[in-house]
Amino acid sequence: MSITITTSNVNGIRAAHRKNVGEWVAKSLPDVWCLQEVRAPQENVDSIVEGFALHYAEQGKIETPDQLHRINEVCKIKGRAGVALLTTLPVLETRYGLPGLTEDVDTGRWIEADVRMPSGYTVTVVCVYVHSGDVDDPNKMMQKYRFLDHMIVRMGQLQREAANGGKQAVLCGDFNIAHTPLDIKNAKANVKHSGFLPEERAYVDKWLDDEEFVDVMRSLAGPIQGPYTWWSQRGRAFDNNVGWRLDYQFATPEFAQTAQGFVIDKAPSYAARWSDHAPLSITYNV
């Protein structure tokens, strides 16, 4: 049996709702959906997600809307970050926040759910939103690197658990780093910009080499240029496909081996977009 895990930065769930994200939900219905930059109070999240649950029930994915499990964390700083995880699969345990980080700016960026697959084994699904950083603001870069440092520690714990016969894991989200020149249209022009700094890209090297996580989309696509998941709102970046690959699914090796294919659901036109990011969906044969 196969399941689909989708990750998408919604660039504000209220704005996405106004731009008819519900039509995409009714068509796609991922088994697990990780959302970043929700950027809304809890009452708004609840009402919009209830609408998503109705789509799942109307399409027969679940019998009743309350069978869609809903996990989210609102950032303590108004209008910032915010992550959510929705799934039709059983959730055994949830954890909120990246261990070791206690500042308000780090909230609404990391949630974990232990999800039982149809085959019966459990996978830890992590919804991640990494700080974007700003080379002109040393404090924002410090926040990003601090978050990434704590991520490596947690990823090591998840990998060791998986390697010792425990739960497999997959990290889904907007990591705000384009890993290699294949992941960005204009590499040379951006080597001094946040998101493509050598220091940032070195963290992804550590995740793949030291912690042995797999960049699932890249493993499926091979060494091709792109495909991208984010396009600037400025100019004609979207129309000319001048993009960055910022959205990933990083999985422990055993789970990564079950991946069958991926889709980056780029909107047919600039006007049809409900976010500046496109959803990344990966199908796993579980």
C-alpha positions in Angstrom: 0.0 0.0 0.0 1.3 3.5 -0.7 0.8 6.8 1.2 1.5 10.3 0.2 3.3 12.8 2.4 3.1 16.5 1.3 4.9 19.5 2.6 4.0 23.0 1.7 4.7 26.5 3.0 1.3 28.1 2.8 2.7 31.7 3.2 -0.1 32.5 5.7 -3.0 30.1 6.0 -5.6 32.8 5.9 -4.2 34.3 2.7 -4.0 30.8 1.2 -7.6 30.2 2.2 -8.7 33.4 0.4 -6.8 32.2 -2.7 -8.8 28.9 -2.8 -6.2 26.5 -1.3 -9.3 24.3 -0.6 -9.6 23.4 -4.2 -6.0 22.0 -4.1 -6.9 20.1 -0.9 -10.0 18.5 -2.4 -7.9 17.3 -5.4 -4.8 16.2 -3.5 -5.9 14.8 -0.1 -2.4 13.8 1.1 -2.3 11.1 3.8 0.1 13.3 5.8 0.2 17.1 5.1 2.9 19.3 6.8 2.3 23.0 6.6 4.7 25.9 7.4 4.3 29.6 7.8 0.7 29.2 9.0 1.0 32.6 10.6 -2.5 32.8 12.3 -4.1 32.6 15.7 -5.4 29.3 16.9 -9.0 30.1 16.3 -8.3 30.9 12.6 -6.3 27.8 12.2 -9.0 25.7 13.7 -11.8 27.1 11.5 -9.8 26.8 8.2 -8.5 23.3 9.0 -12.1 22.2 9.7 -12.9 23.2 6.1 -10.0 21.0 5.0 -11.4 18.1 7.0 -14.7 18.5 5.3 -13.0 18.1 1.9 -11.4 14.8 3.1 -14.8 13.5 4.3 -16.7 14.6 1.2 -14.1 12.8 -1.0 -14.3 9.6 1.1 -10.8 9.8 2.4 -12.3 9.6 6.0 -15.8 8.9 7.2 -16.2 12.0 9.3 -14.3 15.3 9.6 -13.1 14.6 13.1 -11.1 11.6 11.8 -8.5 14.1 10.3 -5.9 14.4 13.0 -4.8 18.0 13.5 -1.6 19.0 15.3 -0.2 22.5 15.2 1.9 25.1 17.1 1.3 28.8 16.8 4.4 31.0 17.1 4.5 33.1 20.2 5.4 36.1 18.1 2.3 37.3 16.4 2.3 36.9 12.6 5.4 34.8 12.5 6.1 31.1 11.6 3.6 28.6 12.7 3.5 24.9 11.7 0.8 22.3 11.4 0.5 18.6 10.6 -2.7 17.0 9.3 -3.1 13.3 8.8 -5.7 10.6 8.2 -3.4 8.0 9.8 -3.4 7.1 13.5 -1.2 9.4 15.6 0.4 7.7 18.6 2.3 10.6 20.2 3.1 14.2 19.5 5.9 16.5 20.6 6.2 20.3 20.2 9.3 22.4 19.7 12.9 21.6 19.0 14.5 20.4 22.3 16.8 22.9 23.8 15.3 26.0 22.3 13.1 28.2 24.6 13.0 31.6 22.9 9.7 32.9 21.5 11.3 33.3 18.0 11.9 29.5 17.9 8.3 28.5 18.5 6.0 27.4 15.7 8.8 25.8 13.9 9.0 22.2 14.9 6.4 19.5 15.7 6.8 15.8 15.7 4.1 13.1 15.3 4.6 9.4 15.6 2.3 8.1 12.9 1.3 4.5 12.4 1.6 3.4 8.8 -1.0 1.0 7.2 1.5 -1.8 7.5 1.6 -1.3 11.3 5.0 0.2 11.8 5.5 3.7 13.1 7.3 6.7 11.5 8.2 9.9 13.2 7.0 12.7 10.9 8.5 16.1 11.7 7.1 19.4 10.3 9.9 21.9 10.1 10.2 25.6 9.4 13.8 26.9 9.6 14.5 30.6 10.0 15.0 32.4 6.7 18.0 34.4 8.0 19.2 37.8 6.6 22.9 38.5 5.8 22.2 42.2 6.7 21.0 41.3 10.2 23.5 39.4 12.3 20.9 38.6 14.9 18.7 36.8 12.4 21.6 34.8 11.1 22.5 33.8 14.7 18.9 32.6 15.2 19.1 30.5 12.1 22.4 28.9 12.9 21.3 28.3 16.5 18.2 26.5 15.3 20.3 24.5 12.8 22.7 23.5 15.5 19.9 22.1 17.7 18.4 20.4 14.6 21.6 18.4 14.1 21.4 17.1 17.7 17.8 16.0 17.3 18.4 14.4 13.8 21.2 12.4 15.3 18.9 11.0 18.0 16.2 10.2 15.3 18.8 8.5 13.1 20.3 6.4 15.9 16.8 5.2 16.9 16.0 4.2 13.3 19.4 2.4 12.9 18.8 0.4 16.1 15.4 -1.0 15.0 13.2 1.8 16.3 11.0 4.3 14.5 12.0 5.5 11.1 11.8 9.3 10.6 11.1 11.9 7.9 11.6 15.6 8.2 9.3 17.7 6.0 9.3 21.4 5.6 10.8 24.7 4.4 14.4 24.5 5.3 15.3 27.9 3.7 18.5 26.5 2.2 19.2 25.6 -1.4 21.7 22.8 -1.0 23.7 22.8 -4.3 23.8 24.8 -7.6 21.3 22.3 -8.9 18.8 23.7 -6.4 18.9 27.3 -7.5 18.6 29.0 -10.8 21.3 31.6 -10.4 23.9 30.1 -8.1 26.8 32.5 -8.7 24.6 35.5 -8.1 23.4 34.2 -4.7 26.5 32.8 -3.0 26.5 35.8 -0.6 22.8 35.7 0.0 21.1 34.0 2.9 19.7 30.6 1.8 22.7 29.8 -0.3 25.6 30.7 1.9 28.4 28.1 2.1 27.9 28.0 5.8 24.2 27.2 5.5 24.7 24.6 2.8 27.3 22.8 5.0 24.5 22.0 7.4 22.7 20.0 4.7 26.0 18.2 4.0 26.1 17.2 7.6 22.5 15.9 7.6 23.3 13.7 4.6 26.8 12.6 5.3 27.2 12.6 9.1 23.6 11.8 10.1 22.9 9.6 7.0 19.5 11.2 6.2 18.4 11.0 2.6 17.2 13.9 0.5 14.3 11.9 -0.9 13.3 14.1 -3.8 16.9 14.4 -5.1 17.4 10.7 -4.8 14.3 10.2 -7.0 15.0 13.0 -9.5 18.8 12.4 -9.9 21.3 15.2 -10.6 19.1 17.4 -12.7 18.7 21.2 -12.5 15.8 21.8 -10.1 12.9 21.3 -9.9 12.3 24.3 -7.7 9.7 24.8 -5.0 9.9 28.6 -4.4 9.8 31.6 -6.6 10.2 35.2 -5.6 7.1 37.4 -5.8 9.3 40.0 -7.5 9.6 40.5 -11.3 8.8 37.5 -13.4 10.6 34.9 -11.4 7.7 32.5 -11.4 6.9 32.9 -15.2 10.6 32.4 -16.0 11.1 29.6 -13.5 13.9 31.5 -11.7 13.4 29.5 -8.5 15.0 27.9 -5.5 14.5 24.4 -4.0 13.8 25.2 -0.3 11.3 22.5 0.5 12.5 19.0 1.3 11.7 15.6 2.8 14.8 14.2 4.6 14.2 10.6 5.6 16.1 7.9 7.5 17.5 5.3 5.0 15.1 2.5 5.5 12.1 4.7 5.0 13.7 6.6 2.1 14.0 3.3 0.2 10.2 3.0 0.1 9.8 6.2 -1.9 8.2 5.6 -5.2 7.9 9.1 -6.8 7.4 12.8 -6.2 5.3 15.7 -7.5 6.0 19.4 -7.2 2.6 20.9 -7.8 3.6 24.2 -9.4 0.5 26.3 -10.2 -0.4 26.7 -13.9 0.0 30.5 -13.7 1.2 33.2 -11.3 -2.4 34.3 -10.7 -3.5 30.7 -9.8 -0.9 30.5 -6.9 -2.1 30.3 -3.3 1.5 30.6 -2.0 5.0 31.5 -3.2 5.9 27.9 -2.6 4.7 24.8 -4.4 3.7 21.7 -2.5 6.2 18.8 -2.6 4.4 15.4 -2.4 6.2 12.1 -2.2 4.6 8.7 -2.4 6.0 6.0 -0.2 5.2 2.3 -0.6 4.6 1.2 3.0 
